[in-house]
Amino acid sequence: MTITKLEWNDLVPDTESYQEVFESSESAHEADFSLADTQPRLQYALEQLLYPQATSRFLLAKAPEEAEYLALIARATGEMIPQDRPLIGGQYHINGASVSFDPATSAQSAFTGSKPVVIAEWIEAEQLFGCLRQFNHEITLQPGLVHQANGGVLIISLRTLLAQPLLWMRLKTMVTQRRFDWVSFDESRPLPVSIPSMPLDLKVILVGERESLADFQEMEPDLAAQAIYSEYEETLQIVDAETPAIWRQWVEQVAHSAQLPSPGTDAWQPFIREAVRYTGDQETLPLCPLWLARQLREVAAIAKGATFSGEELRSMLAQREWREGFLAERMQDEILLEQILIETEGEQIGQINALSVIEFPGHPRAFGEPSRISCVVHVGDGEFNDIERKAELGGNIHAKGMMIMQAFLMAELELEQQLPFSASLTFEQSYSEVDGDSASMAELCALMSALAEVPINQSLAITGSVDQFGRSQPVGGLNEKIEGFFAICQQRELTGKQGVIIPTANVRHLSLHQELLDAVQAQQFFIWAVDDVRDALPLLTGLPWEAEGQNNLKQLIQERIAQATQQDGRHRFPWPLRWLNWFNQN
C-alpha cells in the first residue's frame, strides 16, 4: 500500500535549486544565445537544408503559422546563410516590345537575390511571382517574393498553399526545375511579349501545424517523403542546472525583442509557477513566444521599470483571473446556494465527490468543479448500468472506463459466476455529455461503497483513472480540479479534514495557487497521492480493501454476495415445489 500525504513544496515546481541562475546579472542579449540552445533539432534541419548538396530543396517545419514563429525561423536561417553566397538571377532589359536577360554579375543587378531570407504569410500569385505591367505601351516587370529570395530561402505558410493549389504547383515546378518562367495569370490574356526565363536557386521552408502538414502529405506524398522534416519544440525539459539558465536567456531575448520588461530576481519563482501551469509539468518550461510575450506584455502595464517584481507579476495574474473568472464564480455560487448539491462534510453510502474541468467554447480559462457521483446497488443479474451512456450523455472513453472498472471488480472478487447484484452509476445534476475516464477511480470507489454498504467520507474528493488491475493512472487538469474543490471548501470554511486524492503519477503536474499552499502548510487542507485504488479506499471509507484479522471491504462484499446467492437458491423454485429445493440442500 502506497499513500503519500503531500507537503506544500510537493505542490509547486522546485525553484530553490536554480535560484543562483536567476540572480545572475548576465542578460540574454549580452550572452551568446542561438536557436540551437532551445531548438537543436530545428537548427540541424536548417543546416541540412542549406547544405549545398542537400537531399531536398524543401523543409517541412511543424510550427504555428504565426508571424512570430516565421520571424524566428527566418532569423536563424539568415544567420546561417554565408554572406559571400554566389549571385543568382540577373538583369532584364526592356526595349520597346523586346525583353532580354543578362545573368547577374554584381550585387547591384536588379533581379538578384538581395535578401537571403524572405517570409511569405498570406499572399496572392502576383505577390509571390511578380507580374508584367503595361501602361501606354510601356512594359515594366514587377518582381515578386520569389525574385527577392532567389539564391536564398523562402519561408511560407502552408495554409496559403493549401488554399491555393495552383499557386503551389507553380512554385514547386519552379523550385524543382530551377528556372523562373513568366506566365499570365489570366489564361484568356497571354503575355504581350516573350520574356526569357531566369535561373532560380531557391530553397523553401513550409511552416504549418500538424493538420496542415497532414493535408500537405496527402496532396504531395512523394515530396513530403523526400523533404527534410523538423519541429519547433514548444517546451524545454529540465534535465540539468543549465536548462533553467537557457530558459532564462530565451525569456529575456523575447522581452528584449518586443521591448518589454523582463522578470526581476524575485519574479522568476512566480513566473516559473505560471509557466508550469501552462505546460502541465513541473519539469517542463514553455518556449512558445506568443505565450511568453503575452505574460510580459500584461505585466508591463503595471511594471515601473525595465524589470518587473514578483509582486507586480502576482498582481497581474490575480487581476487576469478575476477578469476572466465570471463563469467560475457563478458555478461556485450554484454549489454554495445548494442549487448544485455537493457535500463537503459527513458520510454517504455509494456517493463520492469526483473532480471535473469545465471548458466553455469561447471562454479563455478552464476551471475546476466537483461533481457528485452516486451508485445504487440492488439484487440483479450483474449488469452495470451506466446511466450517462444509456441516456446518450456518455462518450466512448467514459464507457471504456466503466468496462475496465467492471473487469477489475470481477477479477478481484474471484467470482465463478455473475455478480448477483446490478448497479447504476451516474453523474448527478449533469445535463451535458460526459466523456473521459478521469472519474473511473471515483466511480469504482462509489461502487465498492454501495456493494459493501460502507459510507464514503464526503470531506474528500478524488480524481484519476484505473486500469484492469486497479492501478491509478494520471489524468489532466489537476490544478484546476484541486483548486475548484478547495474553493468550495474554503467558502464553506475549512475544517482541517478536507482534501483531495490524486494518482501518484500526477504529482509532477502540480503548480497550485499560493492560497492553497498556505492551507496545506497550515494542515487545513490535504492532498494525498495513491498508486492504486486500494490505497484510496482506507482514506475514503476508513476500511482497507483486504486485510487479515480485521474488517475489510472485500470481506463485506463477499459476505453480501454469499447472502444474496443463498437467498436466490432458496427461492429458485415456485412455492409449491420449494420442498424439492429444501431436500437438495439437506
C-alpha positions in Angstrom: 0.0 0.0 0.0 1.4 3.4 -1.0 -0.3 6.5 0.3 1.7 9.7 0.3 0.5 12.8 2.0 1.9 15.7 0.0 3.7 18.6 1.6 3.2 22.2 0.3 6.6 22.1 -1.5 5.5 19.0 -3.5 2.7 21.0 -5.0 4.8 23.5 -6.9 7.9 23.3 -9.1 11.3 23.4 -7.4 12.8 26.8 -7.9 15.2 26.9 -5.0 17.7 24.6 -6.7 18.1 27.1 -9.5 17.9 30.4 -7.6 21.5 31.3 -8.4 20.7 31.1 -12.1 18.1 33.8 -11.7 20.2 36.0 -9.5 22.9 36.3 -12.2 23.3 39.7 -13.8 24.0 38.4 -17.3 21.2 39.1 -19.7 20.3 37.3 -22.9 21.1 40.0 -25.4 24.6 40.2 -23.9 25.1 36.4 -24.0 25.9 34.3 -26.9 22.4 32.8 -27.5 21.2 31.0 -30.6 18.4 28.9 -31.8 20.4 25.7 -31.2 20.2 26.3 -27.5 16.4 25.7 -27.4 15.8 24.1 -30.9 18.7 21.8 -31.7 16.7 19.6 -34.0 15.3 22.5 -36.0 18.8 24.0 -36.1 20.2 20.8 -37.6 17.3 20.6 -40.1 18.2 24.1 -41.3 21.8 23.1 -41.7 20.8 20.1 -43.8 18.6 22.4 -46.0 21.4 24.9 -46.5 24.0 22.3 -47.3 25.0 22.7 -51.0 24.2 19.0 -51.8 21.1 18.9 -49.7 18.8 15.9 -50.2 15.8 18.2 -50.8 15.1 21.8 -51.5 12.1 21.7 -49.2 11.9 21.7 -45.4 8.7 20.9 -43.6 8.6 22.6 -40.2 5.9 21.9 -37.8 5.1 25.2 -36.0 2.2 27.6 -35.6 1.7 29.7 -38.7 2.1 32.9 -36.8 4.4 35.9 -37.7 6.5 35.4 -34.5 7.4 31.8 -35.5 8.1 32.7 -39.1 10.4 35.5 -37.9 12.2 33.2 -35.5 12.9 30.7 -38.2 13.9 33.4 -40.7 16.3 35.0 -38.2 18.0 31.7 -37.5 18.2 30.8 -41.2 19.6 34.3 -42.1 22.4 33.8 -39.6 23.4 30.6 -41.3 23.5 31.7 -44.9 27.0 32.8 -45.9 27.4 36.5 -46.9 29.5 35.6 -50.0 27.0 33.3 -51.5 27.0 33.2 -55.3 24.8 35.6 -57.2 21.7 34.1 -58.9 19.4 35.8 -61.2 20.3 38.8 -63.4 19.1 41.9 -65.1 16.1 42.2 -67.5 16.4 44.9 -70.3 13.3 46.1 -71.9 13.5 47.8 -75.3 10.0 48.5 -76.6 8.4 45.2 -77.2 11.6 43.3 -76.7 12.8 41.9 -73.4 16.3 40.4 -72.9 18.1 39.0 -69.9 21.7 39.2 -68.7 22.9 36.9 -65.8 23.9 38.6 -62.6 27.4 39.9 -62.4 27.2 42.2 -59.4 25.3 42.6 -56.2 23.5 45.7 -57.7 21.9 43.7 -60.5 18.2 44.3 -60.5 16.7 40.8 -60.1 19.5 39.2 -57.9 18.6 37.7 -54.5 19.1 40.8 -52.4 17.6 39.2 -49.4 18.9 35.9 -48.0 15.6 35.0 -46.4 12.1 36.1 -47.3 8.9 35.5 -45.3 5.6 34.9 -47.1 2.4 34.7 -44.9 -0.9 35.0 -46.8 -0.1 36.0 -50.3 -1.6 36.0 -53.8 0.1 34.9 -57.0 1.2 38.4 -58.1 2.9 39.0 -54.7 4.8 35.7 -54.9 5.7 35.5 -58.6 5.6 39.2 -59.6 3.8 40.4 -62.8 4.2 42.2 -66.1 2.5 45.6 -66.2 1.7 47.5 -69.4 0.7 51.2 -69.5 0.7 53.4 -72.6 2.5 50.7 -74.5 5.3 50.7 -71.9 6.2 47.4 -70.3 7.6 47.0 -66.7 8.4 43.8 -64.8 7.3 43.8 -61.2 9.4 41.4 -59.1 7.8 39.1 -56.6 9.0 37.4 -53.4 10.5 34.6 -55.5 12.8 37.0 -57.1 13.7 38.7 -53.8 14.6 35.3 -52.3 16.5 34.0 -55.3 19.7 32.5 -54.1 18.3 32.2 -50.6 15.4 30.8 -48.7 11.6 31.4 -48.9 9.6 30.8 -45.8 6.0 30.4 -46.5 2.8 29.5 -44.5 1.3 26.1 -45.5 -2.2 27.3 -45.3 -1.5 29.7 -48.2 -0.5 26.9 -50.4 -3.3 24.5 -49.3 -5.9 27.2 -50.1 -4.3 27.9 -53.5 -3.2 24.6 -55.0 -2.4 26.2 -58.4 0.0 28.6 -56.7 1.7 25.7 -55.0 2.1 23.7 -58.2 3.7 26.6 -60.0 6.1 27.2 -57.1 7.0 23.5 -56.8 7.8 23.4 -60.6 10.0 26.5 -60.5 12.0 25.3 -57.4 12.4 21.8 -58.8 13.4 22.9 -62.4 15.5 25.8 -61.0 14.0 28.2 -63.6 11.5 31.0 -63.4 9.2 31.5 -66.3 6.9 34.5 -66.7 3.3 33.5 -67.4 0.0 35.2 -67.5 -2.4 34.7 -64.6 -5.3 35.1 -66.9 -5.3 32.3 -69.5 -7.6 34.3 -71.8 -5.0 37.1 -71.9 -1.5 35.8 -72.7 1.6 37.9 -72.1 2.0 40.6 -74.8 5.8 39.9 -75.2 8.1 36.9 -74.8 10.2 37.1 -71.7 13.3 34.9 -71.2 13.5 32.6 -68.3 15.6 33.4 -65.3 17.8 31.0 -63.3 16.3 30.2 -59.9 18.2 28.7 -57.0 15.6 28.7 -54.2 15.1 26.7 -51.1 11.7 26.6 -49.4 10.6 26.2 -45.8 7.0 25.2 -45.5 5.6 26.1 -42.0 2.4 24.6 -40.7 0.5 22.9 -37.8 0.1 19.2 -37.7 -3.3 19.3 -39.5 -1.8 21.4 -42.4 1.2 19.0 -42.7 -1.2 16.0 -42.8 -3.2 17.7 -45.6 0.1 18.5 -47.5 1.3 14.9 -47.1 -2.0 13.7 -48.7 -1.6 16.2 -51.5 2.1 15.6 -52.1 3.0 12.2 -50.7 6.3 11.8 -52.7 7.6 15.3 -52.0 6.6 15.0 -48.3 8.5 11.8 -48.0 11.7 13.3 -49.5 11.5 16.7 -47.8 13.6 17.4 -44.7 11.4 17.5 -41.6 11.7 19.0 -38.2 9.6 20.7 -35.5 9.6 23.8 -33.4 9.6 22.4 -29.9 7.1 24.3 -27.7 8.6 23.1 -24.4 12.0 22.7 -22.8 12.7 19.7 -20.5 14.7 20.5 -17.3 17.5 17.9 -17.4 20.3 19.7 -15.6 21.2 23.0 -14.0 22.0 24.5 -17.4 18.4 24.2 -18.6 16.9 27.0 -16.4 19.8 29.3 -17.5 18.9 28.6 -21.2 15.3 29.3 -20.5 16.1 32.5 -18.7 18.1 33.7 -21.7 15.2 32.8 -24.0 12.6 34.7 -21.9 14.9 37.7 -21.8 15.5 37.6 -25.5 11.7 37.5 -26.1 11.4 40.5 -23.8 14.3 42.4 -25.4 13.0 41.7 -29.0 9.5 43.0 -28.0 10.9 45.9 -25.9 9.1 44.6 -22.8 10.3 44.4 -19.2 11.9 41.2 -18.2 11.5 39.4 -14.8 13.4 40.7 -11.8 15.2 38.4 -9.4 12.2 37.8 -7.2 9.8 37.4 -10.2 11.3 34.2 -11.5 9.6 32.0 -8.9 6.0 33.0 -9.7 6.9 33.2 -13.4 8.1 29.6 -13.4 5.0 28.5 -11.4 2.7 30.1 -14.0 4.8 28.6 -16.8 4.5 25.1 -15.3 0.7 25.6 -15.1 0.8 26.3 -18.8 2.9 23.2 -19.7 1.3 21.0 -17.1 4.6 19.5 -15.9 7.0 20.7 -13.1 10.0 19.6 -15.2 8.9 21.3 -18.4 9.2 25.0 -19.3 7.4 26.7 -22.3 9.2 28.1 -25.3 6.1 29.5 -27.0 7.0 33.1 -27.9 3.3 34.1 -28.0 2.6 32.9 -24.5 5.7 34.4 -23.1 5.1 37.8 -24.8 1.5 37.8 -23.5 2.7 37.5 -19.9 5.4 40.1 -20.3 3.0 42.5 -22.1 0.3 42.3 -19.5 2.7 42.8 -16.6 4.3 45.7 -18.5 1.1 47.7 -17.9 1.9 47.8 -14.1 5.7 47.5 -14.1 7.6 50.5 -13.1 10.9 49.9 -14.9 13.0 47.7 -17.2 12.2 44.7 -15.0 9.1 43.7 -13.0 8.9 42.3 -9.5 7.3 39.2 -8.2 4.6 41.3 -6.5 3.8 43.0 -9.8 3.5 39.6 -11.6 1.3 38.2 -8.9 -0.9 41.2 -9.0 -1.2 40.9 -12.8 -2.1 37.2 -12.6 -4.7 37.9 -9.9 -6.3 40.7 -12.0 -6.4 38.4 -15.0 -8.0 35.6 -13.0 -10.6 38.0 -11.6 -11.3 39.5 -15.1 -11.8 36.0 -16.6 -13.5 34.5 -13.6 -17.2 35.4 -14.0 -18.3 31.9 -15.1 -16.3 30.1 -12.5 -17.7 32.3 -9.7 -21.3 31.7 -11.0 -20.7 28.0 -10.9 -19.4 28.1 -7.4 -22.4 30.2 -6.4 -24.7 27.4 -7.7 -23.0 25.0 -5.3 -22.9 27.3 -2.3 -26.6 28.1 -2.8 -27.3 24.4 -3.0 -28.7 24.5 -6.5 -26.0 22.0 -7.3 -25.7 19.6 -4.4 -22.1 18.9 -3.3 -21.4 17.7 0.2 -18.1 18.5 1.9 -18.9 17.1 5.3 -20.5 13.8 6.6 -20.7 10.4 5.1 -22.8 8.7 2.5 -23.1 5.2 1.1 -22.5 5.0 -2.7 -21.8 8.7 -3.1 -18.5 10.4 -3.8 -17.0 13.7 -4.9 -15.3 13.5 -8.3 -13.4 16.4 -9.9 -14.1 17.8 -13.4 -12.6 20.5 -15.6 -15.1 22.8 -17.3 -14.2 24.4 -20.7 -16.7 26.6 -22.4 -16.3 27.4 -26.1 -15.2 31.0 -26.5 -14.0 31.3 -22.9 -10.3 31.6 -22.3 -10.0 29.9 -18.9 -10.7 26.3 -17.9 -11.8 25.9 -14.3 -12.5 23.0 -11.9 -15.7 22.0 -10.4 -16.6 19.0 -8.1 -19.2 16.5 -9.4 -21.3 14.2 -7.3 -21.2 10.6 -8.5 -23.8 8.2 -7.0 -24.1 4.4 -7.2 -27.2 2.3 -6.3 -26.9 -1.4 -6.0 -29.8 -3.9 -5.9 -30.2 -7.7 -6.4 -30.0 -8.4 -10.1 -28.1 -10.2 -12.9 -24.7 -8.4 -12.6 -25.4 -5.7 -15.1 -23.6 -2.4 -14.6 -25.9 0.4 -15.8 -24.0 3.4 -17.0 -26.9 6.0 -16.9 -24.8 8.5 -18.8 -24.3 6.0 -21.7 -27.9 4.9 -21.7 -29.1 8.5 -21.8 -26.7 9.2 -24.7 -24.8 11.6 -22.5 -21.7 9.5 -22.1 -18.8 9.3 -24.6 -16.9 6.2 -25.7 -13.9 6.8 -23.4 -16.2 7.1 -20.4 -17.9 3.8 -21.4 -14.4 2.2 -21.7 -13.6 3.3 -18.2 -16.8 1.7 -16.9 -15.9 -1.6 -18.6 -12.4 -1.6 -17.2 -13.8 -0.9 -13.7 -16.2 -3.8 -14.0 -13.5 -6.2 -15.2 -11.3 -5.2 -12.2 -14.0 -5.9 -9.7 -15.0 -9.3 -11.2 -11.3 -10.4 -11.2 -10.6 -9.1 -7.7 -13.7 -10.8 -6.1 -12.7 -14.1 -7.9 -16.2 -14.8 -8.8 -17.0 -18.1 -10.6 -20.4 -16.7 -11.8 -22.0 -13.4 -12.5 -22.3 -10.9 -9.6 -25.8 -11.3 -8.1 -26.2 -7.6 -8.0 -26.9 -4.9 -10.5 -25.6 -1.4 -10.2 -26.5 2.0 -11.6 -23.9 4.8 -11.7 -24.4 8.4 -12.7 -23.1 11.9 -12.5 -25.8 13.7 -10.6 -27.1 17.0 -12.0 -25.1 16.6 -15.1 -27.0 17.7 -18.2 -24.4 17.7 -20.9 -22.1 15.0 -22.4 -19.6 13.3 -20.1 -16.5 11.8 -21.6 -13.1 10.7 -20.5 -12.0 8.2 -17.9 -10.7 10.6 -15.3 -13.6 9.7 -12.9 -13.3 5.9 -13.2 -11.4 5.7 -9.9 -14.2 7.7 -8.2 -16.8 5.5 -9.8 -15.1 2.3 -8.7 -14.9 3.6 -5.1 -18.6 4.5 -5.1 -19.5 1.1 -6.5 -17.4 -0.7 -3.8 -19.1 1.5 -1.1 -22.5 0.6 -2.4 -21.7 -3.1 -2.6 -20.1 -3.2 0.9 -22.7 -0.8 2.4 -19.9 1.3 3.9 -20.2 5.1 3.7 -17.7 7.4 2.0 -16.2 10.5 3.7 -17.7 13.5 1.8 -14.9 15.8 3.0 -12.7 14.2 0.3 -12.7 14.3 -3.4 -10.8 12.0 -5.8 -9.7 12.1 -9.4 -7.8 9.6 -11.6 -8.4 6.7 -13.9 -7.7 3.0 -13.2 -6.6 0.1 -15.3 -7.9 -3.5 -15.1 -5.5 -4.2 -12.2 -6.8 -1.3 -10.1 -3.6 0.8 -10.6 -4.1 4.6 -10.7 -3.4 6.4 -13.9 -2.7 10.1 -14.5 -5.4 12.5 -15.8 -5.4 16.1 -17.0 -6.4 19.4 -15.5 -5.2 18.6 -12.0 -4.5 22.2 -10.8 -7.9 23.4 -11.8 -9.7 20.3 -10.4 -8.0 20.7 -6.9 -8.5 24.4 -6.8 -12.1 24.1 -7.7 -12.8 21.7 -4.8 -10.7 23.8 -2.4 -12.6 27.0 -3.3 -15.9 25.3 -2.3 -14.4 24.0 1.0 -12.9 27.4 1.7 -16.2 29.2 1.1 -17.9 26.8 3.5 -15.0 27.1 5.9 -12.1 24.7 6.1 -12.4 22.1 8.8 -9.0 20.5 8.7 -10.4 17.3 7.4 -11.0 18.1 3.7 -8.7 17.1 0.9 -8.2 15.6 -2.5 -6.8 12.2 -3.6 -4.8 12.1 -6.8 -2.7 9.5 -8.7 0.9 9.5 -7.8 1.9 10.0 -11.4 0.1 13.3 -11.4 2.2 14.9 -8.6 4.7 16.2 -11.2 1.9 18.1 -12.9 1.0 20.3 -9.9 1.6 24.0 -9.6 -1.1 25.3 -7.2 -2.1 28.8 -6.1 -0.4 30.2 -3.0 -3.7 30.4 -1.1 -4.0 26.6 -1.4 -0.3 26.1 -0.5 -0.8 28.1 2.7 -3.8 25.9 3.6 -1.8 22.7 3.1 1.1 24.1 5.1 -1.4 25.0 8.0 -2.8 21.5 7.9 -6.2 22.9 6.9 -6.4 21.0 3.6 -4.7 17.8 2.5 -3.6 16.2 -0.8 -2.8 12.5 -1.0 -1.1 10.6 -3.8 -2.0 7.0 -4.3 -0.7 4.2 -6.6 -3.8 2.0 -6.5 -7.5 2.3 -6.0 -7.0 0.0 -3.0 -4.8 2.8 -1.4 -7.6 5.3 -1.7 -10.3 3.2 0.0 -8.9 3.5 3.6 -8.9 7.3 3.2 -12.4 7.4 1.8 -14.1 4.7 3.9 -11.9 4.1 6.9 -11.6 0.4 5.9 -8.9 -1.4 3.8 -9.8 -3.3 0.7 -8.3 -6.5 2.0 -6.6 -7.3 5.4 -6.3 -10.4 7.6 -7.8 -10.4 11.0 -9.8 -7.2 10.6 -12.9 -5.9 8.9 -12.3 -5.1 5.3 -14.4 -4.1 2.2 -13.7 -7.2 0.2 -14.9 -9.5 3.0 -18.1 -7.4 3.5 -18.8 -7.6 -0.3 -18.2 -11.3 -0.4 -20.5 -11.9 2.6 -23.2 -9.9 1.0 -22.8 -11.8 -2.3 -22.9 -15.1 -0.4 -26.1 -14.0 1.4 -27.7 -12.9 -1.9 -26.7 -16.2 -3.5 -28.1 -18.2 -0.7 -31.4 -16.4 -0.8 -31.6 -16.8 -4.6 -31.1 -20.6 -4.1 -33.9 -20.8 -1.6 -36.3 -19.1 -4.0 -35.3 -20.8 -7.1 -38.4 -23.0 -7.3 -42.1 -21.9 -7.3 -43.6 -22.1 -3.8 -45.4 -25.5 -4.2 -42.1 -27.1 -5.2 -39.8 -25.4 -2.7 -39.6 -28.6 -0.6 -37.5 -30.0 -3.5 -35.0 -27.2 -3.0 -35.0 -27.9 0.7 -34.5 -31.6 0.0 -31.5 -30.8 -2.2 -29.9 -28.6 0.4 -30.3 -31.4 3.1 
